[in-house]
Amino acid sequence: MNLDEYTTSFLLYAPAKNPHGWELDLNAFGEALRDTFSEVGYKPEEGHPARLGIWVLTADGTEYDGFADNETRDTIALGGNKIDEIATFILWLRDAYLPSPDLIRFTTEAAFARGIETDWRVPATGGVERIVDELRQHLLVVVGE
């Protein structure tokens, strides 16, 4: 299996000790996406007042589709991305949006499906390649290669 081509859903979230550390205001988050990326759609999800459906298309054609939620913990879920794609989004989130770079934990749909409940940390420093390395390590543990 080529992990660089493997797609899965990613869940990004604030640490348990600081569940609202992102200070995630859903409308402000939607506007930050709109200010950064080529095409963006967002709207509150019906029946879930603390959830914002999001859709992003970058200038290079990468698509992110998912939601942001701030009810019990600041969370962003994005479905069907490769690790280099999600690493680019995480870098933007960490360096341009969040109040502190050490506040991102993550897991994947693949880990959840296998009952692995470990919180993985996004590196607080470094560029896309460092984040890709961490995501790749996660997938090596979860699905192998």
N, C-alpha and C positions, 0 to 999 in steps of 0.2 A: 504494500500500500504506500502510495506517495503522499506523505502528510502535507506537503505544500499544496496539493490539489484537493485534499479532503475538506469537505464542507460540513458544518454542523451549526447548531444554534449556540450562541454565547450569551451568558447571563453575567452582567457586570453589576456589582453592588458595593455599597458602603460596608465597612467592617461592623461586626456585631457590637463591638464596644462603642461605636459611634454611628448608629444607624441612619442618622440624618446629617452626617458630616459633610455631605455634598451640598447641603443647603439647596436641594433640588426644587426650584420653583418651576412648575411645568410650563407655564406660558413663557417665562424667561428662557427656558431651555429650548423651546420651539423657536423662539426668535434668534437665539444664538446659532442654532442649526441653519436658519434662513440666512443669517449674516455671513456664514462660513461656506456653505456648500451651494453648488449650482442650482439644483432643484430640490425643494423641500416641501413636504406636505405634513401637516400635523393637525390632530383634532382630539378633543376629549373622547374617551371611549364611553359609549352609552352604557349606563348602569354601573360604571366604575369612575366616580368623580375624581379619584386620586390617580387615574391612569390616562396617559396621553399616547394615542397611536401616532407613530412616526414613520415617515418614508423619506429617504434621502437618496439623491443621485449626484455623484461627484462629477467633476469635469472630465475625469478619465473613464467614466462609465460604470464605476462601482456603485452598486445599489445596496442600501441598508433598509431593512424593513422590520419593524418591531414596535416596542412600546417603552415608555418611561413611566415609572410608578414611584410615588413617594408616601404611600400609606403607612406601612410598617417599617420599611427600610428604603432608602434611596436606591433605585434599581433601574437598569436599562437592559432590555432583552432584544437581541438582534438575531434573526434567523437566516440560515443558509449562506454563511460566508466562509471563505478560506482564511487561514491564519494571517496572511499578509494583509488582506483587506481589513480584518478586524483590528489588527495592530495599528493600522493607519488611523482608524476611528478612535481607538484607545489613546493614541498619542495626542490627538486633538483634545479629547475629553480631559486627559490628565494635565496637559500643559496650557490649554487655552480656556478651559471652563471651570474645573474644580478648584476650590479654595486651597487645597493642599495636594501635592503629587503622590502622597503615600496612602490615599484613601480608596484605592480600587482593589477589590477582590473579584475573582471570577470563577466560573465553572462552565461546563458545556452540557449540552443535551446528551452527549455520549457518556459523560461521567454520571449524570443523573440516571440514565437508563441502566447503568451497571451498579447503581447503589453507592457510588463513591461520593461522600459528602464533605470531602476536604475543601477548605477555602484556599484557593491559590491566589497569590499576590502578584499584582502587576508591578514591575520594577518602578521605583519612584524616580529614577534617572535613566538616561540613555535614550537613544532614538528608536526608530521602528525596528531595526534589527535586534535590539536587545529584547523588545517586547515579543517579536516573532520567536526568538529563542525560548522564552518562557512559555509561550503558547504551544510551541512544538514539544517542549519537555512534558507539558501537561498531556498532550495527545499521545506521546510515546508511552506514558504511564497508563493512560486510560484505554487506548485501542491498540497499542503496539505498532510495529511498522512492518 
